Amino acid sequence: MTIKERITTKLTAAFSPVSLDVVDESHQHAGHAFHPGGVEPRGETHFRIKIVSGVFVGKSRIDRHRMINAMLAQELDDGVHALAIEARAPD
């Protein structure tokens, strides 16, 4: 399973989104330093997440981001370097 698939699966299970788009933007960051002294060779390091979920009703933007970051803590520990998050409640 790719990291993108893992992210999609976890977010779907946790937030039952009305809409979800997970975009791998890693190609835009080719050669980007993964950690001091190394470069991430695998790709799948930078993602843009666009999610709309009823779970976010009444939550601040910061709380929504924290919820997503907590859900994806393992992926962040395993080498995902950046998440651009657009999290909204249904309007």
Biopython code that builds the backbone (N, CA, C, O; Angstrom):
import numpy as np
from Bio.PDB.StructureBuilder import StructureBuilder

atoms = [
    (1, "MET", "N", (0.847, -1.178, 0.000)),
    (1, "MET", "CA", (0.000, 0.000, 0.000)),
    (1, "MET", "C", (0.896, 1.246, 0.000)),
    (1, "MET", "O", (1.840, 1.337, 0.785)),
    (2, "THR", "N", (0.600, 2.181, -0.867)),
    (2, "THR", "CA", (1.378, 3.415, -0.918)),
    (2, "THR", "C", (1.039, 4.306, 0.277)),
    (2, "THR", "O", (0.028, 4.104, 0.949)),
    (3, "ILE", "N", (1.883, 5.275, 0.526)),
    (3, "ILE", "CA", (1.617, 6.213, 1.613)),
    (3, "ILE", "C", (0.345, 7.002, 1.318)),
    (3, "ILE", "O", (-0.450, 7.252, 2.223)),
    (4, "LYS", "N", (0.147, 7.392, 0.077)),
    (4, "LYS", "CA", (-1.076, 8.103, -0.301)),
    (4, "LYS", "C", (-2.303, 7.255, 0.014)),
    (4, "LYS", "O", (-3.297, 7.773, 0.525)),
    (5, "GLU", "N", (-2.247, 5.978, -0.281)),
    (5, "GLU", "CA", (-3.376, 5.082, 0.020)),
    (5, "GLU", "C", (-3.585, 4.952, 1.522)),
    (5, "GLU", "O", (-4.723, 4.928, 1.990)),
    (6, "ARG", "N", (-2.490, 4.868, 2.285)),
    (6, "ARG", "CA", (-2.616, 4.798, 3.752)),
    (6, "ARG", "C", (-3.259, 6.058, 4.304)),
    (6, "ARG", "O", (-4.133, 5.985, 5.168)),
    (7, "ILE", "N", (-2.830, 7.214, 3.809)),
    (7, "ILE", "CA", (-3.404, 8.483, 4.263)),
    (7, "ILE", "C", (-4.889, 8.535, 3.936)),
    (7, "ILE", "O", (-5.699, 8.898, 4.789)),
    (8, "THR", "N", (-5.247, 8.181, 2.727)),
    (8, "THR", "CA", (-6.652, 8.190, 2.298)),
    (8, "THR", "C", (-7.490, 7.258, 3.157)),
    (8, "THR", "O", (-8.580, 7.627, 3.594)),
    (9, "THR", "N", (-6.993, 6.062, 3.401)),
    (9, "THR", "CA", (-7.717, 5.076, 4.210)),
    (9, "THR", "C", (-7.919, 5.572, 5.634)),
    (9, "THR", "O", (-9.021, 5.480, 6.175)),
    (10, "LYS", "N", (-6.865, 6.094, 6.240)),
    (10, "LYS", "CA", (-6.970, 6.562, 7.627)),
    (10, "LYS", "C", (-7.928, 7.745, 7.756)),
    (10, "LYS", "O", (-8.754, 7.778, 8.668)),
    (11, "LEU", "N", (-7.821, 8.709, 6.850)),
    (11, "LEU", "CA", (-8.694, 9.884, 6.926)),
    (11, "LEU", "C", (-10.149, 9.509, 6.673)),
    (11, "LEU", "O", (-11.051, 10.055, 7.308)),
    (12, "THR", "N", (-10.379, 8.593, 5.762)),
    (12, "THR", "CA", (-11.738, 8.146, 5.476)),
    (12, "THR", "C", (-12.348, 7.458, 6.699)),
    (12, "THR", "O", (-13.495, 7.721, 7.058)),
    (13, "ALA", "N", (-11.581, 6.585, 7.327)),
    (13, "ALA", "CA", (-12.075, 5.863, 8.502)),
    (13, "ALA", "C", (-12.320, 6.795, 9.689)),
    (13, "ALA", "O", (-13.296, 6.626, 10.421)),
    (14, "ALA", "N", (-11.451, 7.761, 9.878)),
    (14, "ALA", "CA", (-11.542, 8.627, 11.060)),
    (14, "ALA", "C", (-12.559, 9.745, 10.923)),
    (14, "ALA", "O", (-13.196, 10.124, 11.907)),
    (15, "PHE", "N", (-12.723, 10.280, 9.718)),
    (15, "PHE", "CA", (-13.509, 11.496, 9.558)),
    (15, "PHE", "C", (-14.743, 11.343, 8.679)),
    (15, "PHE", "O", (-15.506, 12.299, 8.545)),
    (16, "SER", "N", (-14.966, 10.190, 8.081)),
    (16, "SER", "CA", (-16.124, 9.974, 7.192)),
    (16, "SER", "C", (-16.378, 11.214, 6.331)),
    (16, "SER", "O", (-17.451, 11.812, 6.409)),
    (17, "PRO", "N", (-15.412, 11.595, 5.524)),
    (17, "PRO", "CA", (-15.526, 12.870, 4.807)),
    (17, "PRO", "C", (-16.617, 12.897, 3.741)),
    (17, "PRO", "O", (-16.931, 11.887, 3.110)),
    (18, "VAL", "N", (-17.180, 14.084, 3.566)),
    (18, "VAL", "CA", (-18.101, 14.352, 2.464)),
    (18, "VAL", "C", (-17.293, 14.376, 1.175)),
    (18, "VAL", "O", (-17.745, 13.896, 0.136)),
    (19, "SER", "N", (-16.083, 14.944, 1.258)),
    (19, "SER", "CA", (-15.156, 14.896, 0.129)),
    (19, "SER", "C", (-13.734, 14.822, 0.676)),
    (19, "SER", "O", (-13.430, 15.346, 1.748)),
    (20, "LEU", "N", (-12.881, 14.162, -0.085)),
    (20, "LEU", "CA", (-11.488, 13.996, 0.306)),
    (20, "LEU", "C", (-10.645, 13.912, -0.953)),
    (20, "LEU", "O", (-10.944, 13.151, -1.873)),
    (21, "ASP", "N", (-9.590, 14.707, -0.977)),
    (21, "ASP", "CA", (-8.641, 14.670, -2.073)),
    (21, "ASP", "C", (-7.247, 14.680, -1.464)),
    (21, "ASP", "O", (-6.871, 15.630, -0.778)),
    (22, "VAL", "N", (-6.486, 13.632, -1.714)),
    (22, "VAL", "CA", (-5.112, 13.536, -1.239)),
    (22, "VAL", "C", (-4.218, 13.587, -2.471)),
    (22, "VAL", "O", (-4.264, 12.701, -3.325)),
    (23, "VAL", "N", (-3.407, 14.631, -2.550)),
    (23, "VAL", "CA", (-2.563, 14.854, -3.723)),
    (23, "VAL", "C", (-1.099, 14.703, -3.323)),
    (23, "VAL", "O", (-0.626, 15.368, -2.401)),
    (24, "ASP", "N", (-0.383, 13.822, -4.026)),
    (24, "ASP", "CA", (1.047, 13.646, -3.798)),
    (24, "ASP", "C", (1.784, 14.724, -4.584)),
    (24, "ASP", "O", (1.794, 14.705, -5.815)),
    (25, "GLU", "N", (2.393, 15.652, -3.877)),
    (25, "GLU", "CA", (3.134, 16.746, -4.510)),
    (25, "GLU", "C", (4.648, 16.544, -4.392)),
    (25, "GLU", "O", (5.419, 17.489, -4.563)),
    (26, "SER", "N", (5.061, 15.333, -4.106)),
    (26, "SER", "CA", (6.473, 15.050, -3.861)),
    (26, "SER", "C", (7.355, 15.396, -5.045)),
    (26, "SER", "O", (8.486, 15.848, -4.865)),
    (27, "HIS", "N", (6.855, 15.192, -6.249)),
    (27, "HIS", "CA", (7.649, 15.469, -7.448)),
    (27, "HIS", "C", (8.075, 16.940, -7.524)),
    (27, "HIS", "O", (9.074, 17.272, -8.161)),
    (28, "GLN", "N", (7.310, 17.810, -6.873)),
    (28, "GLN", "CA", (7.641, 19.235, -6.874)),
    (28, "GLN", "C", (8.797, 19.553, -5.924)),
    (28, "GLN", "O", (9.306, 20.673, -5.901)),
    (29, "HIS", "N", (9.198, 18.555, -5.148)),
    (29, "HIS", "CA", (10.225, 18.756, -4.131)),
    (29, "HIS", "C", (11.373, 17.765, -4.308)),
    (29, "HIS", "O", (12.024, 17.395, -3.330)),
    (30, "ALA", "N", (11.623, 17.340, -5.513)),
    (30, "ALA", "CA", (12.684, 16.368, -5.790)),
    (30, "ALA", "C", (14.007, 16.863, -5.226)),
    (30, "ALA", "O", (14.403, 18.006, -5.453)),
    (31, "GLY", "N", (14.686, 15.992, -4.491)),
    (31, "GLY", "CA", (15.972, 16.345, -3.911)),
    (31, "GLY", "C", (15.894, 17.132, -2.623)),
    (31, "GLY", "O", (16.922, 17.501, -2.055)),
    (32, "HIS", "N", (14.699, 17.390, -2.160)),
    (32, "HIS", "CA", (14.507, 18.139, -0.916)),
    (32, "HIS", "C", (15.099, 17.341, 0.251)),
    (32, "HIS", "O", (14.894, 16.131, 0.352)),
    (33, "ALA", "N", (15.807, 18.005, 1.096)),
    (33, "ALA", "CA", (16.428, 17.325, 2.241)),
    (33, "ALA", "C", (15.359, 16.723, 3.132)),
    (33, "ALA", "O", (14.420, 17.410, 3.535)),
    (34, "PHE", "N", (15.497, 15.464, 3.436)),
    (34, "PHE", "CA", (14.573, 14.752, 4.323)),
    (34, "PHE", "C", (14.986, 14.946, 5.769)),
    (34, "PHE", "O", (14.142, 15.182, 6.634)),
    (35, "HIS", "N", (16.247, 14.850, 6.028)),
    (35, "HIS", "CA", (16.785, 15.114, 7.354)),
    (35, "HIS", "C", (18.248, 15.501, 7.183)),
    (35, "HIS", "O", (18.832, 15.234, 6.133)),
    (36, "PRO", "N", (18.850, 16.119, 8.185)),
    (36, "PRO", "CA", (20.244, 16.539, 8.035)),
    (36, "PRO", "C", (21.133, 15.365, 7.605)),
    (36, "PRO", "O", (21.119, 14.303, 8.227)),
    (37, "GLY", "N", (21.882, 15.568, 6.564)),
    (37, "GLY", "CA", (22.801, 14.541, 6.096)),
    (37, "GLY", "C", (22.199, 13.560, 5.118)),
    (37, "GLY", "O", (22.877, 12.617, 4.710)),
    (38, "GLY", "N", (20.945, 13.746, 4.724)),
    (38, "GLY", "CA", (20.351, 12.766, 3.830)),
    (38, "GLY", "C", (19.286, 13.363, 2.948)),
    (38, "GLY", "O", (18.780, 14.458, 3.195)),
    (39, "VAL", "N", (18.959, 12.622, 1.920)),
    (39, "VAL", "CA", (17.896, 13.012, 1.005)),
    (39, "VAL", "C", (16.945, 11.845, 0.886)),
    (39, "VAL", "O", (17.378, 10.701, 0.749)),
    (40, "GLU", "N", (15.667, 12.116, 0.936)),
    (40, "GLU", "CA", (14.641, 11.084, 0.859)),
    (40, "GLU", "C", (14.551, 10.553, -0.572)),
    (40, "GLU", "O", (14.140, 11.299, -1.461)),
    (41, "PRO", "N", (14.915, 9.304, -0.828)),
    (41, "PRO", "CA", (14.905, 8.761, -2.187)),
    (41, "PRO", "C", (13.554, 8.183, -2.623)),
    (41, "PRO", "O", (13.345, 7.983, -3.820)),
    (42, "ARG", "N", (12.645, 7.911, -1.707)),
    (42, "ARG", "CA", (11.423, 7.186, -2.029)),
    (42, "ARG", "C", (10.366, 8.006, -2.749)),
    (42, "ARG", "O", (9.502, 7.442, -3.422)),
    (43, "GLY", "N", (10.417, 9.303, -2.622)),
    (43, "GLY", "CA", (9.260, 10.086, -3.053)),
    (43, "GLY", "C", (8.218, 10.011, -1.950)),
    (43, "GLY", "O", (8.544, 9.655, -0.817)),
    (44, "GLU", "N", (6.994, 10.334, -2.257)),
    (44, "GLU", "CA", (5.889, 10.283, -1.279)),
    (44, "GLU", "C", (6.261, 10.959, 0.045)),
    (44, "GLU", "O", (6.168, 10.359, 1.116)),
    (45, "THR", "N", (6.680, 12.209, -0.057)),
    (45, "THR", "CA", (7.078, 12.946, 1.141)),
    (45, "THR", "C", (6.263, 14.206, 1.371)),
    (45, "THR", "O", (6.234, 14.725, 2.487)),
    (46, "HIS", "N", (5.598, 14.710, 0.334)),
    (46, "HIS", "CA", (4.851, 15.964, 0.414)),
    (46, "HIS", "C", (3.428, 15.732, -0.114)),
    (46, "HIS", "O", (3.237, 15.260, -1.235)),
    (47, "PHE", "N", (2.449, 16.070, 0.708)),
    (47, "PHE", "CA", (1.057, 15.850, 0.323)),
    (47, "PHE", "C", (0.213, 17.085, 0.578)),
    (47, "PHE", "O", (0.479, 17.863, 1.494)),
    (48, "ARG", "N", (-0.802, 17.249, -0.244)),
    (48, "ARG", "CA", (-1.835, 18.257, -0.041)),
    (48, "ARG", "C", (-3.121, 17.495, 0.244)),
    (48, "ARG", "O", (-3.520, 16.621, -0.526)),
    (49, "ILE", "N", (-3.761, 17.828, 1.349)),
    (49, "ILE", "CA", (-5.002, 17.172, 1.758)),
    (49, "ILE", "C", (-6.120, 18.203, 1.745)),
    (49, "ILE", "O", (-6.035, 19.247, 2.392)),
    (50, "LYS", "N", (-7.163, 17.890, 1.000)),
    (50, "LYS", "CA", (-8.380, 18.707, 0.990)),
    (50, "LYS", "C", (-9.497, 17.806, 1.493)),
    (50, "LYS", "O", (-9.837, 16.805, 0.863)),
    (51, "ILE", "N", (-10.059, 18.175, 2.634)),
    (51, "ILE", "CA", (-11.062, 17.329, 3.265)),
    (51, "ILE", "C", (-12.212, 18.182, 3.801)),
    (51, "ILE", "O", (-12.003, 19.250, 4.376)),
    (52, "VAL", "N", (-13.421, 17.685, 3.597)),
    (52, "VAL", "CA", (-14.632, 18.299, 4.138)),
    (52, "VAL", "C", (-15.325, 17.215, 4.960)),
    (52, "VAL", "O", (-15.637, 16.141, 4.445)),
    (53, "SER", "N", (-15.564, 17.502, 6.235)),
    (53, "SER", "CA", (-16.167, 16.509, 7.120)),
    (53, "SER", "C", (-17.023, 17.181, 8.187)),
    (53, "SER", "O", (-16.688, 18.252, 8.693)),
    (54, "GLY", "N", (-18.117, 16.538, 8.511)),
    (54, "GLY", "CA", (-18.976, 17.003, 9.593)),
    (54, "GLY", "C", (-18.291, 16.959, 10.947)),
    (54, "GLY", "O", (-18.703, 17.660, 11.871)),
    (55, "VAL", "N", (-17.260, 16.155, 11.076)),
    (55, "VAL", "CA", (-16.507, 16.071, 12.323)),
    (55, "VAL", "C", (-15.871, 17.421, 12.669)),
    (55, "VAL", "O", (-15.587, 17.694, 13.836)),
    (56, "PHE", "N", (-15.650, 18.251, 11.669)),
    (56, "PHE", "CA", (-14.985, 19.530, 11.875)),
    (56, "PHE", "C", (-15.929, 20.664, 12.280)),
    (56, "PHE", "O", (-15.470, 21.775, 12.545)),
    (57, "VAL", "N", (-17.231, 20.406, 12.333)),
    (57, "VAL", "CA", (-18.181, 21.444, 12.729)),
    (57, "VAL", "C", (-17.835, 21.948, 14.127)),
    (57, "VAL", "O", (-17.686, 21.162, 15.063)),
    (58, "GLY", "N", (-17.710, 23.260, 14.254)),
    (58, "GLY", "CA", (-17.411, 23.873, 15.547)),
    (58, "GLY", "C", (-15.946, 23.835, 15.946)),
    (58, "GLY", "O", (-15.587, 24.332, 17.013)),
    (59, "LYS", "N", (-15.098, 23.260, 15.117)),
    (59, "LYS", "CA", (-13.669, 23.176, 15.415)),
    (59, "LYS", "C", (-12.933, 24.327, 14.735)),
    (59, "LYS", "O", (-13.287, 24.732, 13.628)),
    (60, "SER", "N", (-11.919, 24.845, 15.398)),
    (60, "SER", "CA", (-11.095, 25.891, 14.796)),
    (60, "SER", "C", (-10.195, 25.272, 13.729)),
    (60, "SER", "O", (-10.027, 24.055, 13.663)),
    (61, "ARG", "N", (-9.632, 26.125, 12.912)),
    (61, "ARG", "CA", (-8.706, 25.668, 11.871)),
    (61, "ARG", "C", (-7.526, 24.922, 12.501)),
    (61, "ARG", "O", (-7.095, 23.887, 11.992)),
    (62, "ILE", "N", (-7.018, 25.444, 13.588)),
    (62, "ILE", "CA", (-5.894, 24.802, 14.275)),
    (62, "ILE", "C", (-6.300, 23.441, 14.816)),
    (62, "ILE", "O", (-5.537, 22.483, 14.692)),
    (63, "ASP", "N", (-7.481, 23.331, 15.413)),
    (63, "ASP", "CA", (-7.957, 22.049, 15.930)),
    (63, "ASP", "C", (-8.116, 21.026, 14.804)),
    (63, "ASP", "O", (-7.797, 19.851, 14.987)),
    (64, "ARG", "N", (-8.599, 21.457, 13.658)),
    (64, "ARG", "CA", (-8.762, 20.551, 12.514)),
    (64, "ARG", "C", (-7.408, 20.015, 12.066)),
    (64, "ARG", "O", (-7.257, 18.821, 11.803)),
    (65, "HIS", "N", (-6.430, 20.904, 11.981)),
    (65, "HIS", "CA", (-5.076, 20.489, 11.585)),
    (65, "HIS", "C", (-4.483, 19.541, 12.616)),
    (65, "HIS", "O", (-3.854, 18.545, 12.256)),
    (66, "ARG", "N", (-4.675, 19.838, 13.879)),
    (66, "ARG", "CA", (-4.153, 18.958, 14.939)),
    (66, "ARG", "C", (-4.781, 17.563, 14.855)),
    (66, "ARG", "O", (-4.098, 16.556, 15.040)),
    (67, "MET", "N", (-6.062, 17.515, 14.581)),
    (67, "MET", "CA", (-6.742, 16.223, 14.463)),
    (67, "MET", "C", (-6.143, 15.397, 13.316)),
    (67, "MET", "O", (-5.901, 14.199, 13.466)),
    (68, "ILE", "N", (-5.915, 16.033, 12.202)),
    (68, "ILE", "CA", (-5.356, 15.334, 11.035)),
    (68, "ILE", "C", (-3.911, 14.927, 11.310)),
    (68, "ILE", "O", (-3.522, 13.796, 11.019)),
    (69, "ASN", "N", (-3.118, 15.833, 11.862)),
    (69, "ASN", "CA", (-1.733, 15.490, 12.187)),
    (69, "ASN", "C", (-1.657, 14.331, 13.175)),
    (69, "ASN", "O", (-0.796, 13.462, 13.034)),
    (70, "ALA", "N", (-2.536, 14.301, 14.165)),
    (70, "ALA", "CA", (-2.555, 13.197, 15.129)),
    (70, "ALA", "C", (-2.914, 11.887, 14.437)),
    (70, "ALA", "O", (-2.327, 10.845, 14.728)),
    (71, "MET", "N", (-3.880, 11.940, 13.522)),
    (71, "MET", "CA", (-4.292, 10.735, 12.813)),
    (71, "MET", "C", (-3.173, 10.198, 11.921)),
    (71, "MET", "O", (-3.080, 8.991, 11.697)),
    (72, "LEU", "N", (-2.333, 11.089, 11.418)),
    (72, "LEU", "CA", (-1.266, 10.692, 10.490)),
    (72, "LEU", "C", (0.121, 10.715, 11.154)),
    (72, "LEU", "O", (1.137, 10.833, 10.469)),
    (73, "ALA", "N", (0.156, 10.604, 12.472)),
    (73, "ALA", "CA", (1.424, 10.665, 13.208)),
    (73, "ALA", "C", (2.414, 9.603, 12.732)),
    (73, "ALA", "O", (3.607, 9.882, 12.614)),
    (74, "GLN", "N", (1.940, 8.403, 12.462)),
    (74, "GLN", "CA", (2.835, 7.333, 12.024)),
    (74, "GLN", "C", (3.459, 7.652, 10.666)),
    (74, "GLN", "O", (4.648, 7.416, 10.452)),
    (75, "GLU", "N", (2.651, 8.189, 9.753)),
    (75, "GLU", "CA", (3.163, 8.546, 8.431)),
    (75, "GLU", "C", (4.196, 9.675, 8.536)),
    (75, "GLU", "O", (5.199, 9.673, 7.822)),
    (76, "LEU", "N", (3.947, 10.622, 9.417)),
    (76, "LEU", "CA", (4.902, 11.709, 9.636)),
    (76, "LEU", "C", (6.202, 11.161, 10.236)),
    (76, "LEU", "O", (7.290, 11.605, 9.869)),
    (77, "ASP", "N", (6.089, 10.214, 11.143)),
    (77, "ASP", "CA", (7.280, 9.581, 11.729)),
    (77, "ASP", "C", (8.031, 8.740, 10.691)),
    (77, "ASP", "O", (9.252, 8.600, 10.764)),
    (78, "ASP", "N", (7.294, 8.185, 9.729)),
    (78, "ASP", "CA", (7.891, 7.292, 8.732)),
    (78, "ASP", "C", (8.455, 8.015, 7.516)),
    (78, "ASP", "O", (8.947, 7.360, 6.597)),
    (79, "GLY", "N", (8.400, 9.349, 7.481)),
    (79, "GLY", "CA", (9.058, 10.038, 6.395)),
    (79, "GLY", "C", (8.237, 11.037, 5.607)),
    (79, "GLY", "O", (8.770, 11.690, 4.710)),
    (80, "VAL", "N", (6.941, 11.180, 5.917)),
    (80, "VAL", "CA", (6.193, 12.250, 5.267)),
    (80, "VAL", "C", (6.735, 13.548, 5.842)),
    (80, "VAL", "O", (6.728, 13.764, 7.054)),
    (81, "HIS", "N", (7.198, 14.393, 4.959)),
    (81, "HIS", "CA", (7.909, 15.608, 5.374)),
    (81, "HIS", "C", (6.976, 16.805, 5.522)),
    (81, "HIS", "O", (7.209, 17.676, 6.360)),
    (82, "ALA", "N", (5.909, 16.850, 4.703)),
    (82, "ALA", "CA", (5.051, 18.031, 4.718)),
    (82, "ALA", "C", (3.617, 17.672, 4.354)),
    (82, "ALA", "O", (3.365, 16.873, 3.452)),
    (83, "LEU", "N", (2.687, 18.284, 5.079)),
    (83, "LEU", "CA", (1.261, 18.182, 4.771)),
    (83, "LEU", "C", (0.711, 19.595, 4.605)),
    (83, "LEU", "O", (0.819, 20.424, 5.508)),
    (84, "ALA", "N", (0.128, 19.855, 3.455)),
    (84, "ALA", "CA", (-0.624, 21.092, 3.269)),
    (84, "ALA", "C", (-2.080, 20.683, 3.473)),
    (84, "ALA", "O", (-2.604, 19.846, 2.739)),
    (85, "ILE", "N", (-2.722, 21.271, 4.463)),
    (85, "ILE", "CA", (-4.060, 20.822, 4.853)),
    (85, "ILE", "C", (-5.088, 21.910, 4.634)),
    (85, "ILE", "O", (-4.927, 23.042, 5.089)),
    (86, "GLU", "N", (-6.153, 21.547, 3.925)),
    (86, "GLU", "CA", (-7.341, 22.377, 3.794)),
    (86, "GLU", "C", (-8.489, 21.544, 4.364)),
    (86, "GLU", "O", (-9.021, 20.662, 3.689)),
    (87, "ALA", "N", (-8.864, 21.829, 5.604)),
    (87, "ALA", "CA", (-9.898, 21.061, 6.294)),
    (87, "ALA", "C", (-11.078, 21.975, 6.599)),
    (87, "ALA", "O", (-10.934, 23.010, 7.250)),
    (88, "ARG", "N", (-12.246, 21.568, 6.112)),
    (88, "ARG", "CA", (-13.448, 22.396, 6.302)),
    (88, "ARG", "C", (-14.613, 21.538, 6.770)),
    (88, "ARG", "O", (-14.652, 20.327, 6.551)),
    (89, "ALA", "N", (-15.543, 22.192, 7.411)),
    (89, "ALA", "CA", (-16.835, 21.577, 7.721)),
    (89, "ALA", "C", (-17.756, 21.830, 6.519)),
    (89, "ALA", "O", (-17.556, 22.791, 5.776)),
    (90, "PRO", "N", (-18.753, 20.979, 6.332)),
    (90, "PRO", "CA", (-19.702, 21.234, 5.235)),
    (90, "PRO", "C", (-20.410, 22.578, 5.462)),
    (90, "PRO", "O", (-20.750, 22.927, 6.592)),
    (91, "ASP", "N", (-20.622, 23.309, 4.391)),
    (91, "ASP", "CA", (-21.286, 24.624, 4.497)),
    (91, "ASP", "C", (-22.767, 24.495, 4.215)),
    (91, "ASP", "O", (-23.492, 25.490, 4.256)),
]
sb = StructureBuilder()
sb.init_structure("model")
sb.init_model(0)
sb.init_chain("A")
sb.init_seg("    ")
for serial, (resi, resn, name, xyz) in enumerate(atoms, 1):
    if name == "N":
        sb.init_residue(resn, " ", resi, " ")
    sb.init_atom(name, np.array(xyz, "f"), 0.0, 1.0, " ", f" {name:<3s}", serial, name[0])
structure = sb.get_structure()
